[in-house]
Amino acid sequence: MARPKRIDELISRICDGSEEIVDVEYIGAFLVRGPYTLRIASDGLRQQWAESIVPIEYLPLYGLKCDHPETAGGLFDAAPFAAFDRTDLQNEWLNLPPEPEPLFELCTDNFGAQFWIGESQTVYGHNLNNEFQPIGAVGDFVDFAIDMAINEQSWHRCLRLEADAAPYRLSSIEMMG
């Protein structure tokens, strides 16, 4: 797996010595600097991530968002990426069509709309038509999220706009967030 483009640039913007650690009750610890927020991964989570479907190279982006730590959502915030189970009580309300392939929880937007990753490394989102909508390859999705963050914009807000998504070979998605 190739290292995401511009990841070092983004991480150096966030981790420049002026960042602070914020502990949010019931959620965990976050690294915060300016508009940027990252979650701090525990050692146990690091190990689970390494064994998951999501490449370990993405770990530095855990919880990435341009928002306050208390707000919902964040890139890879569903770590350790459990398999999607439509019979789980939390998924009963979804009333979705059959999964296009085996799916694993990936992240949520600021309103809790879910995103999944398939075994093919395709990212899917839950759209307003109550469907699993293919967004694009996880590598393109990550490059998109990094570039949006560098521009101090939230990936989930920009993903609704075809003009923002298309240059990354991603499909825009209609969602609440």
C-alpha positions as CSV (number, residue, x, y, z in Angstrom):
1,M,0.0,0.0,0.0
2,A,1.4,3.4,-1.0
3,R,1.7,6.0,1.7
4,P,-1.1,8.6,1.3
5,K,-0.2,11.8,-0.6
6,R,0.5,14.8,1.6
7,I,0.0,12.9,4.9
8,D,3.3,14.2,6.3
9,E,2.3,17.8,5.4
10,L,-1.0,17.5,7.2
11,I,0.5,15.8,10.3
12,S,3.2,18.4,10.6
13,R,0.5,21.1,10.5
14,I,-1.3,19.4,13.4
15,C,1.7,18.2,15.4
16,D,4.0,21.2,15.6
17,G,4.5,21.4,19.3
18,S,1.5,23.8,19.9
19,E,-1.2,21.1,19.8
20,E,-3.0,20.2,23.0
21,I,-4.5,16.9,24.3
22,V,-8.2,17.1,25.1
23,D,-9.9,14.3,27.1
24,V,-13.6,14.0,26.2
25,E,-15.6,12.1,28.8
26,Y,-16.8,8.7,27.5
27,I,-15.1,9.2,24.1
28,G,-11.4,9.4,24.7
29,A,-8.3,11.6,24.1
30,F,-7.8,13.9,21.2
31,L,-5.0,15.9,19.8
32,V,-6.2,19.4,18.9
33,R,-4.6,22.3,17.1
34,G,-6.6,25.1,15.5
35,P,-9.3,23.6,13.3
36,Y,-7.8,20.1,13.4
37,T,-8.7,17.2,15.6
38,L,-7.2,13.7,15.7
39,R,-8.0,10.9,18.1
40,I,-5.2,9.4,20.1
41,A,-5.0,5.6,19.5
42,S,-4.4,3.3,22.4
43,D,-1.8,0.5,22.1
44,G,-4.7,-2.0,22.0
45,L,-6.3,-0.2,19.2
46,R,-3.0,0.0,17.2
47,Q,-2.8,-3.8,17.4
48,Q,-6.4,-4.3,16.3
49,W,-6.0,-1.9,13.5
50,A,-2.9,-3.7,12.3
51,E,-5.0,-6.9,12.0
52,S,-8.0,-5.2,10.3
53,I,-8.9,-4.6,6.7
54,V,-7.8,-0.9,6.9
55,P,-4.1,-0.3,6.1
56,I,-2.0,0.6,9.1
57,E,-0.5,3.5,7.1
58,Y,-3.7,5.3,7.8
59,L,-3.4,5.2,11.6
60,P,-2.0,8.7,11.9
61,L,-5.3,10.0,10.5
62,Y,-7.4,8.3,13.2
63,G,-10.4,10.5,13.9
64,L,-9.4,13.3,11.5
65,K,-11.9,16.2,11.4
66,C,-11.9,19.9,11.2
67,D,-14.2,20.4,14.1
68,H,-14.3,20.2,17.9
69,P,-13.4,16.9,19.5
70,E,-16.9,16.7,21.1
71,T,-18.7,16.7,17.7
72,A,-19.6,13.4,16.1
73,G,-17.7,11.7,13.3
74,G,-14.2,11.6,12.1
75,L,-12.1,9.7,9.6
76,F,-11.6,6.1,10.7
77,D,-13.5,6.7,13.9
78,A,-15.1,3.2,13.7
79,A,-11.7,1.6,14.5
80,P,-11.2,-1.4,15.0
81,F,-13.6,-1.7,12.0
82,A,-16.1,-4.4,13.0
83,A,-17.8,-6.4,10.3
84,F,-21.2,-5.0,9.2
85,D,-24.0,-7.1,10.6
86,R,-27.5,-6.1,9.4
87,T,-29.0,-8.2,12.3
88,D,-27.3,-6.0,14.9
89,L,-29.9,-4.0,16.8
90,Q,-28.2,-0.7,15.8
91,N,-28.6,-1.6,12.1
92,E,-32.2,-2.8,12.1
93,W,-33.5,0.7,11.2
94,L,-31.3,1.0,8.1
95,N,-33.6,-1.1,5.9
96,L,-30.8,-1.3,3.3
97,P,-30.5,-3.6,0.3
98,P,-28.1,-6.5,0.6
99,E,-24.5,-5.6,1.0
100,P,-22.6,-5.4,-2.3
101,E,-19.7,-7.3,-0.7
102,P,-18.6,-8.1,2.9
103,L,-18.4,-4.7,4.6
104,F,-16.6,-3.3,7.7
105,E,-17.4,-0.1,9.6
106,L,-15.1,2.7,8.6
107,C,-16.3,6.0,9.9
108,T,-19.2,8.4,10.4
109,D,-19.9,12.0,9.4
110,N,-20.8,14.7,11.9
111,F,-24.5,13.6,11.9
112,G,-23.6,9.9,12.3
113,A,-24.1,8.8,8.7
114,Q,-22.1,5.7,8.3
115,F,-19.3,4.8,5.9
116,W,-18.0,1.3,5.3
117,I,-15.1,-0.3,3.6
118,G,-15.5,-3.5,1.5
119,E,-13.1,-6.3,1.1
120,S,-12.2,-4.8,-2.3
121,Q,-11.0,-1.6,-0.5
122,T,-14.0,0.3,-1.9
123,V,-15.6,2.9,0.4
124,Y,-19.4,2.9,0.6
125,G,-21.6,5.6,2.2
126,H,-25.1,5.6,3.6
127,N,-27.0,8.0,1.3
128,L,-30.3,9.7,1.8
129,N,-32.0,7.1,-0.4
130,N,-31.1,4.6,2.3
131,E,-28.6,2.7,0.1
132,F,-25.0,1.5,0.2
133,Q,-23.5,3.9,-2.3
134,P,-20.0,3.2,-3.6
135,I,-17.8,6.3,-3.1
136,G,-14.5,5.1,-4.5
137,A,-11.2,3.4,-3.6
138,V,-10.0,3.9,0.0
139,G,-6.7,5.4,-1.2
140,D,-8.5,8.1,-3.2
141,F,-10.9,8.7,-0.3
142,V,-7.9,9.2,2.1
143,D,-6.1,11.5,-0.3
144,F,-9.4,13.5,-0.6
145,A,-9.8,13.7,3.2
146,I,-6.2,14.9,3.7
147,D,-6.4,17.6,1.0
148,M,-9.7,18.8,2.4
149,A,-8.2,19.0,5.9
150,I,-5.2,20.9,4.5
151,N,-7.7,23.4,3.2
152,E,-9.3,23.4,6.7
153,Q,-12.5,21.8,5.4
154,S,-14.2,18.7,6.6
155,W,-14.1,15.7,4.3
156,H,-17.7,14.8,4.9
157,R,-19.0,18.2,4.0
158,C,-17.0,18.4,0.7
159,L,-18.0,14.8,-0.2
160,R,-21.5,16.1,-1.0
161,L,-20.1,18.2,-3.9
162,E,-19.3,16.6,-7.2
163,A,-16.8,19.4,-8.0
164,D,-14.8,18.5,-4.9
165,A,-15.1,14.7,-5.2
166,A,-14.6,14.1,-8.9
167,P,-10.9,15.1,-9.1
168,Y,-10.2,12.3,-6.7
169,R,-12.1,9.7,-8.7
170,L,-14.8,9.7,-6.0
171,S,-18.6,9.8,-6.4
172,S,-20.3,12.6,-4.4
173,I,-23.0,11.4,-2.0
174,E,-26.2,13.0,-0.7
175,M,-26.2,12.7,3.1
176,M,-27.4,14.8,6.1
177,G,-23.9,15.9,7.2
